[in-house]
Amino acid sequence: MGYPGLLRIFSVIIFALAVVGGTPAQEPVLESAELFTRTGDSNKDDDTGVYAYVRSANGQIILASIENADSCGKDACEYHDHSEHTVKLNVQNRSKSQCQDFVVKLGSRANGNDKWEIKVARVTLRFSDGSSLPIRTVDNVTLNSKHSQFVEIDF
């Protein structure tokens, strides 16, 4: 088969793509991410910041994050004992394949000292096609920030 034959086959393929929708389907991208927490017997103070970093499995690519969330110095930012809170994370425009087997670092920084007991922490990632990946969860952990030091856990 010479050049004209290959050209004809290529033209048929291009025509077929145009008829069925134009271009091949794009891979879904990360559209939203959220951190859910349920506080245990020791609250998060109103001036303690919440930090979450969601990264690719190898830790090299930032997928979503939030820094110093819910630290306003008012009652609205306190996570009272046994309360539940959801924080939306800032997402990067990443493909679903980059998000597979994601890992999470959850941290806090007190204004002074704060021991926050977390019964459940959960991160959910949602994609442009309406799908989500398996949720990452950790149970019964404590973030104990002393002297305004940043502390974190992995999950």
DRENPA-3360 file (N, C-alpha, C; in nm, 2 decimals, always signed):
BEGIN
1 = MGYPGLLR = +0.09/-0.12/+0.00/+0.00/+0.00/+0.00/+0.09/+0.12/+0.00 ~ +0.06/+0.21/-0.09/+0.15/+0.33/-0.11/+0.09/+0.45/-0.03 ~ +0.15/+0.56/-0.06/+0.11/+0.68/+0.01/-0.04/+0.72/-0.01 ~ -0.09/+0.71/-0.14/-0.24/+0.74/-0.16/-0.33/+0.65/-0.08 ~ -0.29/+0.52/-0.06/-0.37/+0.43/+0.02/-0.38/+0.47/+0.17 ~ -0.26/+0.50/+0.22/-0.25/+0.54/+0.36/-0.33/+0.67/+0.38 ~ -0.32/+0.76/+0.28/-0.39/+0.89/+0.29/-0.54/+0.87/+0.30 ~ -0.59/+0.77/+0.22/-0.73/+0.74/+0.22/-0.78/+0.68/+0.35;
9 = IFSVIIFA = -0.70/+0.59/+0.41/-0.73/+0.53/+0.54/-0.73/+0.64/+0.65 ~ -0.63/+0.72/+0.65/-0.62/+0.83/+0.74/-0.75/+0.92/+0.73 ~ -0.79/+0.95/+0.61/-0.91/+1.04/+0.59/-1.03/+0.97/+0.64 ~ -1.04/+0.84/+0.63/-1.16/+0.77/+0.68/-1.16/+0.78/+0.83 ~ -1.05/+0.76/+0.89/-1.04/+0.77/+1.04/-1.08/+0.91/+1.09 ~ -1.03/+1.01/+1.02/-1.06/+1.15/+1.06/-1.21/+1.17/+1.05 ~ -1.27/+1.12/+0.94/-1.41/+1.14/+0.91/-1.49/+1.07/+1.02 ~ -1.45/+0.95/+1.06/-1.52/+0.87/+1.16/-1.52/+0.94/+1.29;
17 = LAVVGGTP = -1.41/+0.99/+1.33/-1.40/+1.07/+1.45/-1.49/+1.19/+1.45 ~ -1.50/+1.26/+1.34/-1.59/+1.37/+1.33/-1.73/+1.33/+1.34 ~ -1.77/+1.22/+1.29/-1.91/+1.18/+1.29/-1.95/+1.14/+1.43 ~ -1.86/+1.07/+1.51/-1.89/+1.02/+1.64/-1.86/+1.12/+1.75 ~ -1.83/+1.24/+1.72/-1.82/+1.34/+1.83/-1.69/+1.42/+1.82 ~ -1.62/+1.41/+1.72/-1.50/+1.50/+1.70/-1.38/+1.44/+1.76 ~ -1.34/+1.48/+1.87/-1.21/+1.43/+1.93/-1.23/+1.32/+2.03 ~ -1.13/+1.24/+2.05/-1.13/+1.14/+2.15/-1.16/+1.20/+2.29;
25 = AQEPVLES = -1.23/+1.12/+2.37/-1.27/+1.17/+2.50/-1.15/+1.21/+2.59 ~ -1.16/+1.32/+2.66/-1.06/+1.36/+2.75/-1.07/+1.29/+2.88 ~ -0.96/+1.27/+2.95/-0.95/+1.20/+3.08/-1.02/+1.30/+3.18 ~ -1.10/+1.25/+3.27/-1.16/+1.33/+3.38/-1.06/+1.41/+3.46 ~ -1.09/+1.53/+3.50/-1.00/+1.61/+3.58/-1.06/+1.63/+3.72 ~ -0.98/+1.66/+3.82/-1.02/+1.69/+3.95/-1.10/+1.82/+3.96 ~ -1.22/+1.81/+4.00/-1.31/+1.93/+4.01/-1.33/+1.98/+4.15 ~ -1.33/+1.89/+4.25/-1.35/+1.94/+4.39/-1.29/+1.83/+4.48;
33 = AELFTRTG = -1.26/+1.89/+4.60/-1.20/+1.80/+4.71/-1.25/+1.86/+4.84 ~ -1.27/+1.77/+4.94/-1.32/+1.82/+5.07/-1.26/+1.73/+5.18 ~ -1.24/+1.80/+5.29/-1.20/+1.73/+5.42/-1.32/+1.74/+5.51 ~ -1.36/+1.62/+5.56/-1.46/+1.61/+5.66/-1.39/+1.56/+5.79 ~ -1.43/+1.62/+5.90/-1.38/+1.58/+6.03/-1.49/+1.57/+6.13 ~ -1.48/+1.47/+6.22/-1.57/+1.46/+6.34/-1.48/+1.47/+6.46 ~ -1.50/+1.57/+6.54/-1.42/+1.59/+6.66/-1.46/+1.50/+6.77 ~ -1.36/+1.46/+6.85/-1.39/+1.37/+6.97/-1.41/+1.45/+7.09;
41 = DSNKDDDT = -1.34/+1.41/+7.20/-1.36/+1.47/+7.33/-1.28/+1.59/+7.36 ~ -1.20/+1.63/+7.27/-1.12/+1.75/+7.29/-1.13/+1.84/+7.16 ~ -1.18/+1.96/+7.17/-1.22/+2.04/+7.06/-1.10/+2.10/+6.99 ~ -1.12/+2.16/+6.87/-1.03/+2.24/+6.80/-1.06/+2.39/+6.84 ~ -0.97/+2.46/+6.89/-0.99/+2.60/+6.93/-1.02/+2.69/+6.81 ~ -1.09/+2.80/+6.83/-1.13/+2.89/+6.73/-1.02/+2.96/+6.66 ~ -0.90/+2.96/+6.72/-0.79/+3.02/+6.66/-0.68/+2.92/+6.61 ~ -0.71/+2.80/+6.60/-0.62/+2.69/+6.55/-0.66/+2.67/+6.41;
49 = GVYAYVRS = -0.55/+2.68/+6.32/-0.57/+2.66/+6.18/-0.57/+2.51/+6.14 ~ -0.65/+2.48/+6.04/-0.65/+2.34/+5.99/-0.58/+2.34/+5.85 ~ -0.49/+2.24/+5.83/-0.41/+2.23/+5.71/-0.43/+2.09/+5.65 ~ -0.45/+2.09/+5.52/-0.46/+1.96/+5.46/-0.39/+1.96/+5.32 ~ -0.31/+1.86/+5.30/-0.24/+1.85/+5.17/-0.26/+1.72/+5.11 ~ -0.32/+1.72/+4.99/-0.35/+1.60/+4.92/-0.25/+1.59/+4.80 ~ -0.18/+1.48/+4.80/-0.07/+1.46/+4.70/-0.09/+1.33/+4.62 ~ -0.02/+1.32/+4.51/-0.01/+1.20/+4.43/+0.05/+1.09/+4.52;
57 = ANGQIILA = +0.03/+0.97/+4.48/+0.08/+0.85/+4.55/+0.23/+0.86/+4.59 ~ +0.31/+0.92/+4.50/+0.45/+0.93/+4.53/+0.49/+1.06/+4.60 ~ +0.38/+1.14/+4.63/+0.40/+1.26/+4.71/+0.46/+1.38/+4.63 ~ +0.48/+1.37/+4.50/+0.54/+1.47/+4.42/+0.45/+1.58/+4.37 ~ +0.32/+1.54/+4.35/+0.23/+1.63/+4.28/+0.12/+1.68/+4.38 ~ +0.10/+1.81/+4.40/+0.00/+1.86/+4.49/-0.14/+1.85/+4.41 ~ -0.23/+1.78/+4.46/-0.36/+1.77/+4.40/-0.46/+1.87/+4.46 ~ -0.46/+1.89/+4.59/-0.55/+1.98/+4.66/-0.49/+2.02/+4.79;
65 = SIENADSC = -0.53/+2.13/+4.84/-0.48/+2.17/+4.97/-0.56/+2.29/+5.03 ~ -0.54/+2.31/+5.16/-0.59/+2.42/+5.23/-0.49/+2.45/+5.35 ~ -0.48/+2.58/+5.38/-0.39/+2.62/+5.48/-0.46/+2.72/+5.57 ~ -0.45/+2.70/+5.70/-0.50/+2.79/+5.81/-0.65/+2.81/+5.80 ~ -0.72/+2.70/+5.76/-0.87/+2.71/+5.75/-0.93/+2.71/+5.89 ~ -1.05/+2.78/+5.90/-1.12/+2.78/+6.02/-1.05/+2.83/+6.14 ~ -0.97/+2.93/+6.12/-0.90/+3.00/+6.23/-0.93/+3.15/+6.23 ~ -1.05/+3.18/+6.29/-1.09/+3.32/+6.29/-1.10/+3.38/+6.42;
73 = GKDACEYH = -1.08/+3.31/+6.53/-1.08/+3.37/+6.67/-1.23/+3.39/+6.72 ~ -1.33/+3.33/+6.65/-1.47/+3.35/+6.69/-1.53/+3.21/+6.70 ~ -1.64/+3.20/+6.77/-1.70/+3.07/+6.80/-1.73/+2.99/+6.67 ~ -1.76/+3.06/+6.57/-1.79/+2.99/+6.44/-1.68/+2.90/+6.39 ~ -1.56/+2.93/+6.43/-1.44/+2.85/+6.39/-1.40/+2.75/+6.49 ~ -1.46/+2.74/+6.60/-1.43/+2.63/+6.70/-1.50/+2.51/+6.65 ~ -1.43/+2.40/+6.66/-1.48/+2.26/+6.64/-1.52/+2.21/+6.77 ~ -1.64/+2.23/+6.82/-1.68/+2.18/+6.95/-1.67/+2.03/+6.96;
81 = DHSEHTVK = -1.66/+1.98/+7.08/-1.66/+1.83/+7.11/-1.78/+1.77/+7.03 ~ -1.74/+1.66/+6.96/-1.84/+1.58/+6.89/-1.91/+1.65/+6.78 ~ -1.85/+1.75/+6.72/-1.91/+1.82/+6.61/-1.85/+1.77/+6.48 ~ -1.92/+1.80/+6.37/-1.87/+1.76/+6.24/-1.85/+1.89/+6.15 ~ -1.74/+1.88/+6.07/-1.71/+2.00/+5.99/-1.66/+1.95/+5.85 ~ -1.69/+2.03/+5.75/-1.64/+2.00/+5.61/-1.57/+2.12/+5.56 ~ -1.45/+2.11/+5.51/-1.37/+2.22/+5.46/-1.35/+2.19/+5.31 ~ -1.38/+2.28/+5.22/-1.35/+2.26/+5.08/-1.20/+2.29/+5.06;
89 = LNVQNRSK = -1.14/+2.21/+4.98/-1.00/+2.22/+4.95/-0.98/+2.29/+4.82 ~ -0.87/+2.36/+4.80/-0.84/+2.43/+4.67/-0.77/+2.32/+4.59 ~ -0.83/+2.30/+4.47/-0.79/+2.19/+4.38/-0.70/+2.24/+4.27 ~ -0.61/+2.16/+4.23/-0.53/+2.18/+4.11/-0.60/+2.11/+3.99 ~ -0.58/+2.15/+3.87/-0.64/+2.09/+3.76/-0.56/+1.96/+3.72 ~ -0.59/+1.85/+3.79/-0.51/+1.73/+3.77/-0.60/+1.62/+3.71 ~ -0.54/+1.53/+3.64/-0.61/+1.42/+3.58/-0.64/+1.31/+3.68 ~ -0.74/+1.24/+3.65/-0.78/+1.13/+3.75/-0.67/+1.03/+3.77;
97 = SQCQDFVV = -0.59/+1.00/+3.66/-0.48/+0.91/+3.67/-0.37/+0.96/+3.77 ~ -0.35/+1.09/+3.77/-0.25/+1.15/+3.86/-0.30/+1.14/+4.01 ~ -0.43/+1.12/+4.03/-0.49/+1.12/+4.16/-0.50/+0.98/+4.22 ~ -0.48/+0.88/+4.14/-0.49/+0.74/+4.19/-0.40/+0.72/+4.31 ~ -0.45/+0.65/+4.41/-0.38/+0.62/+4.53/-0.32/+0.74/+4.61 ~ -0.40/+0.85/+4.60/-0.35/+0.97/+4.67/-0.33/+0.96/+4.81 ~ -0.24/+1.04/+4.87/-0.21/+1.04/+5.01/-0.24/+1.18/+5.07 ~ -0.26/+1.18/+5.20/-0.31/+1.30/+5.27/-0.22/+1.33/+5.39;
105 = KLGSRANG = -0.19/+1.46/+5.41/-0.13/+1.50/+5.53/-0.23/+1.60/+5.59 ~ -0.27/+1.58/+5.72/-0.36/+1.66/+5.79/-0.28/+1.73/+5.91 ~ -0.29/+1.86/+5.92/-0.22/+1.93/+6.02/-0.30/+2.03/+6.09 ~ -0.24/+2.09/+6.20/-0.30/+2.20/+6.27/-0.18/+2.29/+6.33 ~ -0.22/+2.41/+6.35/-0.13/+2.50/+6.42/-0.21/+2.59/+6.51 ~ -0.18/+2.57/+6.64/-0.25/+2.65/+6.74/-0.19/+2.79/+6.76 ~ -0.27/+2.88/+6.81/-0.22/+3.00/+6.86/-0.20/+2.99/+7.01 ~ -0.08/+2.92/+7.04/-0.05/+2.88/+7.17/-0.05/+2.73/+7.18;
113 = NDKWEIKV = -0.15/+2.67/+7.25/-0.16/+2.53/+7.27/-0.30/+2.48/+7.24 ~ -0.31/+2.37/+7.17/-0.44/+2.31/+7.14/-0.43/+2.17/+7.11 ~ -0.50/+2.08/+7.18/-0.51/+1.94/+7.16/-0.64/+1.91/+7.09 ~ -0.64/+1.87/+6.96/-0.76/+1.84/+6.89/-0.77/+1.69/+6.87 ~ -0.87/+1.63/+6.93/-0.89/+1.49/+6.91/-0.99/+1.47/+6.79 ~ -0.95/+1.38/+6.70/-1.03/+1.36/+6.58/-1.08/+1.22/+6.58 ~ -1.21/+1.20/+6.58/-1.27/+1.06/+6.57/-1.26/+1.01/+6.43 ~ -1.28/+1.10/+6.33/-1.28/+1.06/+6.19/-1.23/+1.18/+6.11;
121 = ARVTLRFS = -1.14/+1.15/+6.02/-1.10/+1.25/+5.92/-1.11/+1.18/+5.78 ~ -1.17/+1.25/+5.68/-1.20/+1.18/+5.56/-1.18/+1.28/+5.44 ~ -1.11/+1.24/+5.34/-1.09/+1.33/+5.22/-1.16/+1.26/+5.10 ~ -1.23/+1.34/+5.03/-1.30/+1.29/+4.91/-1.26/+1.38/+4.79 ~ -1.23/+1.31/+4.68/-1.20/+1.38/+4.55/-1.31/+1.35/+4.45 ~ -1.35/+1.45/+4.38/-1.46/+1.43/+4.28/-1.41/+1.49/+4.14 ~ -1.45/+1.42/+4.03/-1.40/+1.45/+3.90/-1.50/+1.50/+3.81 ~ -1.46/+1.55/+3.69/-1.54/+1.62/+3.60/-1.65/+1.52/+3.54;
129 = DGSSLPIR = -1.62/+1.39/+3.54/-1.72/+1.30/+3.49/-1.82/+1.25/+3.60 ~ -1.82/+1.31/+3.71/-1.91/+1.28/+3.82/-1.86/+1.16/+3.91 ~ -1.74/+1.11/+3.88/-1.69/+1.00/+3.96/-1.61/+1.05/+4.08 ~ -1.57/+0.96/+4.17/-1.48/+0.99/+4.28/-1.39/+0.87/+4.30 ~ -1.28/+0.89/+4.37/-1.19/+0.78/+4.40/-1.22/+0.73/+4.54 ~ -1.17/+0.61/+4.57/-1.19/+0.57/+4.71/-1.15/+0.67/+4.81 ~ -1.23/+0.70/+4.91/-1.21/+0.80/+5.01/-1.09/+0.76/+5.10 ~ -1.01/+0.85/+5.14/-0.91/+0.83/+5.24/-0.96/+0.87/+5.38;
137 = TVDNVTLN = -0.95/+0.77/+5.47/-1.00/+0.80/+5.61/-0.90/+0.76/+5.71 ~ -0.90/+0.83/+5.82/-0.82/+0.80/+5.94/-0.91/+0.81/+6.06 ~ -0.90/+0.73/+6.16/-0.98/+0.73/+6.28/-0.89/+0.75/+6.40 ~ -0.95/+0.81/+6.50/-0.90/+0.82/+6.63/-0.75/+0.87/+6.64 ~ -0.73/+0.99/+6.59/-0.60/+1.06/+6.59/-0.61/+1.19/+6.67 ~ -0.49/+1.24/+6.71/-0.48/+1.36/+6.79/-0.38/+1.45/+6.73 ~ -0.41/+1.58/+6.71/-0.32/+1.68/+6.67/-0.30/+1.77/+6.79 ~ -0.18/+1.77/+6.84/-0.15/+1.84/+6.97/-0.04/+1.94/+6.94;
145 = SKHSQFVE = -0.09/+2.06/+6.90/+0.00/+2.17/+6.87/+0.04/+2.25/+7.00 ~ +0.16/+2.25/+7.03/+0.21/+2.32/+7.15/+0.30/+2.44/+7.11 ~ +0.28/+2.55/+7.18/+0.37/+2.67/+7.15/+0.36/+2.71/+7.01 ~ +0.24/+2.70/+6.95/+0.21/+2.74/+6.81/+0.29/+2.66/+6.71 ~ +0.33/+2.54/+6.74/+0.40/+2.46/+6.64/+0.31/+2.39/+6.55 ~ +0.35/+2.38/+6.43/+0.27/+2.30/+6.33/+0.29/+2.15/+6.36 ~ +0.18/+2.08/+6.36/+0.19/+1.93/+6.37/+0.10/+1.87/+6.26 ~ +0.14/+1.74/+6.22/+0.06/+1.68/+6.12/+0.07/+1.53/+6.13;
153 = IDF = -0.03/+1.46/+6.06/-0.03/+1.32/+6.05/-0.05/+1.28/+5.90 ~ -0.01/+1.16/+5.87/-0.03/+1.11/+5.73/-0.14/+1.01/+5.73 ~ -0.22/+1.01/+5.62/-0.31/+0.90/+5.60/-0.34/+0.89/+5.45;
% end
